[in-house]
Amino acid sequence: MSNLKLGWAGLGNMGNPMVSNLLKVGFPVTVYNRTREKEKEVVEAGATSAASLQQMAIDNDMVLVMVSDDNAAKEIFTGDNGLLSGEVSGKLFINVSTVSPETSKILEQACQKQGAQFLEAPVSGSVKPAQDRMLIILVGGKEENYQKAKPVFDALGKLSMLVGPVGAGSAAKLAINYFLGVTLQGLAETVLFAQANGVKVEDMLTIVNEGACGSGITKTKSPAIQKEEFPAAFALKHLTKDLRLAKEQGIQTPLSTPIYDSFKQAQDKGLGDQDVMAIYSFLK
Ligand code: NAP
């Protein structure tokens, strides 16, 4: 059992398994989710439901936030009755959602204004790595805050890295998710090209996964391609958001625009709440 009292806002696909792991290693965790019914699973596993975001921040030493995007994170931190609306000096706030480096810096300033500390810590890895404590946590902020949060990061992932000041962790996250977008688009195009020329989908996936081009992500997504069923582990709309943020952050490489356009068009066709690998359905 840890002495560190944790608050957690956001119990979506990622928040749920991450909080479960914190509970398993003995952290007392208080949780808040906008749709309160979604707290049920972790409350049954031992978490406490917060009276409000404001009260959760007042009552705990460290508060982590795992919500959809920049606007959601800003609302959770700085909205009326948000995390920073009460007396929070000396507390440490950690945003683990994927947002732009600029939003991270805004959140850091908002925390500092209230005498609180801030880290950004977006994670690389989806639901399965979250369940298996195999996430990679990309931290931006001060070394002393990173050291304070390290026991929490150790309970959530296999590796945490302090990559620089606030902004650097988000930049690293946008870079790795750009690679994810390129990989998934490439996998979908490869399989569809092979199939159009008489190769079975199953055979092409075996050729990819048994060879040098196979990777953790191609192996993880292959069963979904075979079944053509894409329930969200990582919703396509979130990757579209990350590719947009990478563009806004200045990526101008040859593939950056077509890859973003492809995922954006898939989202506009109604595939945003499906898994990222639904890019295959869109291209098909
Ligand atoms: P998700 O399943 O869509 O859950 C989103 C969460 O954000 C829900 O708890 C939702 O609350 C909350 N939320 C959204 N808008 C809000 C608002 N305005 N105010 C308060 N709460 C709000 O998303 P996820 O897959 O867990 O992803 C969360 C973050 O992690 C995203 O930034 C994503 O890019 C990143 N990420 C995801 C993965 C992955 O594989 N899924 C991997 C790495 C990083 P409600 O329940 O009330 O809607």
Boltz pocket constraint, residues with backbone or C-beta under 6 A from the ligand:
constraints:
  - pocket:
      binder: B
      contacts: [[A, 10], [A, 11], [A, 12], [A, 13], [A, 14], [A, 15], [A, 33], [A, 34], [A, 35], [A, 38], [A, 66], [A, 67], [A, 68], [A, 69], [A, 71], [A, 72], [A, 75], [A, 76], [A, 96], [A, 97], [A, 98], [A, 99], [A, 123], [A, 124], [A, 125], [A, 126], [A, 127], [A, 233], [A, 234], [A, 235], [A, 238], [A, 239]]
      max_distance: 6.0
